Structures are given as C-alpha cells and as structure tokens.
Amino acid sequence: MIKRQLADILKKDFFRGKVLAIMGARQTGKTTLIDQLDIKNGEVIRFNCDDHTDAEKLEHPTLTDLHNLLDNYRYVLIDEAQRVKDIGLTLKMIADTFKNKIQVVVSGSSSFDLSNELNEPATGRMLEYMLYPLSMSELAADSSWKDVDKQLETRLIYGCYPEVVTDPAHARQTLNNLTNNYLYKDILSYKGMRKPDVLVRLLQALALQIGSEVSYSELGRTVGIDKTTIENYIDLLEKCFVIYKVNSLSRNLRKEILKGKKIYFVDNGVRNALIRNFSPLHLRQDTGMLWENFIMSERRKYNTTIGNDANIYFWRTHDQKEIDLIEEKDGRWDCFEFKFNPNKKAKLPAGFSESYSNSSFTIVNPSNYRNFIS
C-alpha cells in the first residue's frame, strides 16, 4: 500500500473541532486513505453509505439517535457520504454536539460538491482536503526517485491512478473501465443528464487541445451544442475532478490576450483513454502536450500538499509570445516553461519582465522536474 501524503496532514488536524472532508474523483483512493489514518478499531465506528442501511442511520437522526450511535467512539468515519440525504445537517449536529470529543472524517466523490449537501449546512465546521491520483513524490517515497524516473514515460502515458500504478499489467483495461463507467456517473445524475455521448465528444475535443487556448464557441461547433451548454458541461467536469481550467493573465499590456482559458486533465491516463491512444512516446505527435499536462497536474498536487495558495495563470500575447505557467504570490511572479526536450531553450519575454517586475523564469524538463514537483 503506497502511503498518501494527505494522511499525515489529516492526522495533524484531528480534534480541532472540525469535520474533515476528503474530496476527490472516483477511484483516487479515498477509502484506502482512511485506512491509513492508524485509528484503533475499538475507537472507531465506520459507515459505508453505499450500504443503504448505513446511510439510513445518518439520515435526519435525532440527538438521542446520535448519542446512541456515537457515544462510545472517538472517531466517526463516513465513506461515500454524498449518499446520505441532508448529510450536511447531520454533520452540523455531530460537530455541535460532540465538539472535540469525536473526530469525524468523511469522504465523497464529486456529487458531494454538486449537491451542496455538505458545504452549506456545515459552514465553519469543516476543513476540506483534495485527494488526487498518486503523485510522483508519493511514488518516490515508496521506492526511490531513480525508480520513478525510469517510469516517467509510463506515467506520461498511463497516468497515476492508484490501480494503474499498482497493477500495471491491466493499466489499459483499468483506464478504459474508468472512462466508460465512473467518469460520468456523477454528472449524469445531475440535472437530468442521461447520455454521455456529448460529454465524450467534448472531452475528446479538449484532449486534443492541451496547451492551447480553448474557445467555447469553437467547441460548441465541434461537439454540436451551444456555447452556454459547453460552459456548463466544462464547469461540471471540473467539479467532478476530471479537468481543470487555467485563466490567462492580463493586466498591463495591450497585446495580452484577454479572458483566455486553457484546460488540463487531472490525469494523463484518463486523457489518453479518451482518445484511445496508449502508444509509446517515440510513435506519438503529442509528447509536448503530455509533458505539459503531466507537469501541470504534478505541480497542482505539490502545491496542495504544501499549502501553496499562489494564483496561477498562463500568459500569451497576440504576437505569439507566451509563458506556460505563472504563479503569482505576495508580489512575485514565478514563470515556468515546459519542455520535454532538455535541449530546447526559452527565455522570459522582454515584454513580460518590463511590465511585471520581481519575476523569475525557469524551464522545466525531465532533467530538473523533481525540484518543481517535490
């Protein structure tokens, strides 16, 4: 079992009077993470809310019900909490009634966020954490950076979902099953959506545009739906932790592109499964896209782990000057360009450094990426 870095972060936040909520896509290992919290069996009660009986116990309980259920325990672990109607109200009651006496840890997939079951009633009583697919740092801690470096091409193609990493012989089958069955499950249960056909076409279109600005109007013409629906679908896909958006930076220069967006996939393996391409790198034309998507996602995992709340952007001008990633924090502008080929050179565009002082520039390639993500 590969240890998740989030386990130690969660344990440090025990008994602060807060419900700890683990968010993340399906199959990223939320249940396994809970098993890594080293809680003694006699002190914990667990509810798996995929089980209707467990879910019923947490639906609209009275204070007497809660005391009968929980009085003898120090920890309450609730898995797939989104299955419980009005779970946020139940968690509010537990937090207010057993403050600092019982630690509640809940996990849930994207429908957690879509329904707002948790967030609104439990405001001020909850700490949220994001669990991504495995990070390269976690893999290195489990083996070594030398071993991880040897697997870099595999990670670019198959990604880092736990089952993909631990059962590489069936990686393709796992990813195809994930994209065919789990990827759309929460979205299709939301607002009456029934068929994934449009979502598949949209995701395939996005998969072919990594590193490029996306136009919702163009995507609409490609997929066959209107711009507003495209925008809604992309918003839902982001809430389901399949993709995420990065906005363009535009504050000073006339030539800067206004309101541009790039869209990345949370995991390379999902992206490649959607376009049915698991070819090795030497047979591909999209290695640069894979590298950019991979390194962006690994940086996200790293920033989440260390609590780096920098604003992130990309930068591009109408005369084609560009920067792949900018992190802005406390008046600093840290700029990064992603190159899979270590021999490719780049420099910070003069127009950027003139308009945004206190900036730095780094090229991230396979020879130095460790420093960027760990």
N, C-alpha and C positions, 0 to 999 in steps of 0.2 A: 504494500500500500504506500503510495507516494504521499509524503506529508504535505499538506497545504499550508502556506504561509499564513493564511487567514485564521487558522486555528489558534495560534498564539495571540493574535490581535484580539480575537473574541474573548479569550480567557482573561486578558488584561482588563476587559470591560465588564466582567462579571460583578454583580451585586452593586451596581451604581444606581439602582432604582429604575432601570430601563429595560424594556423588551428589546432583545437583539434579533434583528430580522435579516436573514440571509437571502438575497435576491440573486437571480441568475437564470440563464437559459436552461432548458431541459437537458439532462444528461451531462451537466458540468460537474457533478459530484457533490451536490448539497447534502444528500443523506450520508455519504461517506465522510464528509467534513464533520458532521455532527458526531459520528462515531470516533473522531479523532480528538474530541474535547476532554477525554480522560475523566469522565464522570463515573463515580462508583454506582453500580447497578441499584443498590438499596436506597440511594438518594434521589433517584430519578424516575419520573413517570413519562412515558412516551405515547404520543398519539400520532398514528399514521392516518391522515384524513382521506386517503384513497379508500380506506375502510369506512363504510357508511356508519358502522356502529361507533367508531371513534369520533367521527365528525359530529354525530348527533349529540354526543356528550358535551360538546363545546358550543352548541348552537343555542343561544338565548338561555344560559344557565342562570339560576338564582344564586344569591350569595351563599345560601345553605348548600346548594349543589357544589359550588366551588370549594367550600370548606371540606365537604365530604370527599371530593376528588383529590384535593391537593395538600391538605394539612400535614400529611406525613412525609412530604418530599421537599427537597431543597432546589430541585431542578425540574422544569417542565419543558420537554422537547416536543414541538409540534411540526410534523412534516407535511408538506402539501397543504398548508393552512388555507390556501385560497378555496379549498373545497367547502369550507365552513361558512354558512350564511352569516353575515354581520360579524365576522371574526374580529374586526377592529373593536367592536363594542365589548366583546368577551375579553380581549387583551387589556382594554382600558380597565375593566373591573378587576382583573387579576393584578395589574400593576398598582392600582389604588388600594386594593385590599391587602396585598402581601408584600408591600414595598420593602425591599432589602432583605426580605425573608426567603423569597423564592426567586430564582433566576429563570426567566422564560426565554427560550431560543426558538424562533420559528423560521421555517424555510418555505419558499414558494417560488413558482415559476412566474412567467410574465403576467398571467391573468391576475395575480396579486396586485400589480400596478394598474392594469387596465380597469379593474372594477372599483378601485379606490376603497376596497373593503377595509384595508389596513390603515392607510395613511390618514384619512380624515378623522376618524374617531380617536385614534391613538396619538394625535399630535402632541409633541412634547414628552411623550412617554416611550419613545422608540429610537433606537440607533440602527441605521441601515448599512449593510455591507454588500458589496458586489462580489460574487464568485464567478470568475471567468474560467474558460478552459485552462489546463495546466500551463504554467509559464516556463520559459527556459531556465529561469533561476531555480524553480522547484525541481525541474529535471536534473539540473546540475547538482543540487544538494542531495538528490537521491543517488547520484552516481559520481560524475565529475564533469567539468567543463570540456575536458578532452573528449569524453564520450558524447556529450551534447553536440559539440562542433562536428563530429563525424555524422551526426544525424540531421544536420542542418537542411540538406536537400529534402530529406523525408518530411521534415516539419513544414517546409515551404509548400510541399505538395499535399500532404495528408493532414496537416494541422496538429492541434494539441488537445483534442477532446480526450478525456481520460481513457475511455475504452479503446480509442485509436492507438494511444501510446502503449497501453498495457497488453493489447492483443493485436500486434501489427500485422499478423498473417491475415486477419479479417478486416483490415482497416477500410478497404473499399466498400465491403458489404455494410459495415457499421455506418459509414457516412451516407451511403445510399438510403439505408433504412432511416437515418436521422432526417434527411431532407425530404423523404417521401412521407414520413409518418408524424414526426414530432414537430417539425419546423413550423407548421401552420396550425397546429392544434389549438393554441390559444387564440390566434387571430380569427379562425373560422368559427369560434364560439362567441365571437364578439360582434355585436350589432348585426346579427343575422347573416353574416357572410357564410356562403355554403360551398363554393367551389374554389379550389386553389389554382385553377388554370391561369387566371390573370396574375396572381401573385408569382407563379412560376415564371411567366414571361417577363414580369417586371424584374425579378431577382436575376434572371439570366441577362437581361439588358444591363443591369447595374454591375454584374460580374465582369462584363466586358469593358467597363468604363472606369475601373480603378485608377486613381491617379489623375483623372481628367475631371473637369467641372461637369456637372450634370445639369441638364435643362429639363424641368418638369414638363414643359410643353413638348419637347422632342421625345421624351419618354412616353408621354401620352399618345403621340402619333405612332410610336413603335409598338406599344402594347395594345392600343385600340381603345383607350378610355380617356376621359377628360383630365385636364391638369389638376383640378381640385381633388379628384379621386386619387390621382397619383400621389399628391401631397399627403392625403390621409393615410394611404397604404404605407408610405415610407415612414410616417410617424408611428404607425402601429408596428411595423417591422423593427423600428428602433426600440420601442417599448418591450418588444419580445426578445431583445438582445440578439437579433440576427445581424443587424447592420448598425452603423452609427454615422452621424454627419459631422463634417468639419467645415466651418464657415470661412470665407475669405476675410482677410484683414484689409480694411480700407478706412484711413483716417486723414491722410495728408496729401497724397499725390493725385493729381488729376487723372493720370494714366492708370491708376489702380482699378481693377475690376470690382464693381460694386455687387454686393449680395450674391456672390458666387458660392457654390457648395461642392464639396467632394463627399463621396460616400464610400465607406470601407466596410468590409465584413469582419465580424468579431473573430472569425476563424478561417484560415486559408482552406482547410479541408472541406468545409461547407461550400465555400466559393467554387472550388474545383468540382465538387459533386454536382452542383447545379448546372455546370456547363459540360459535365461528363468528360472531364479531361484530367487524367492522372498520369499523363506522360512524363518521363524524366526531363530534367531541365534542358539537356542538350537537344531535345526534339521540340522544344517549345519556343513560341514567339512572344510569350508574355512574362518572361522571367523578371523583368523590371517591375511589372505590376505586382507579381507575387512577393517580391522583396519589399516593396513599399507597403503593401497591405500587412505583411508579417511584422515588419519592424514597427509600424504604427500601433498594431494591436499589442505587441510586447511592451511598448512604451506605456500604453494605457494601463496594462496590468501592473507595471512597475510603479507608475505614479499613484495608482490606487493603493498599493501596498504601503508606500512611504507617506501617503497623505499629501502629495504634491497637488495643490489646487490651482496650478497655473492655468490661465486662459490659453486655449490652443487655436491656431489659425493656419491656413496656408496663405501664400501671397503670390499674386500674379498681376502683371500689367498687360495692357493692350498690345504692347510691342514684344510680348512673349518672354519677359524676364520673370523668373519665378523662384520661389522657395517652398520646399515640400511641407515643412512644419515650422511653426513659430510658437514658442512658449513664452507668454508674457506674464511676469510676476514682479511686483514691487519695483516697477520702473525699468526692469531688464527685459531685453528681447533676445532670447536664445534661439538661433536659427539653425535648422538642420536640413541637409540634402541627402537623399538616399540613393546610393549607387551600388548595385550588386557587383559590378566590375571594379575591383580595387584600383585599377589603373586610370579610371575615369576621373577627371579633375572638375572642380567647380569652385566658384568664389562668390562671396556675398555681393549682390548687385550694388553698384555705387549709389543708385537712386534710393535704395532702402537705407543704407547706412547714413546717408545725408539727412533723411527725414526722420529716422528712428535712432536716436543716439543711444549709447550704452547697449550696443548689440554685439553678439558673438556669432560665430559661424563654424559649424562642424559638418564634415562629410561622414556619413555612417555607412560602412560597408562590412563585408564578412570578416575583415581583419581586425576591426575595432568595435564591433557591435556589442560585445559584452559590457563595455563601460556605459553604454546607452540604456541598457535594459536591466542592469543589476547593481 
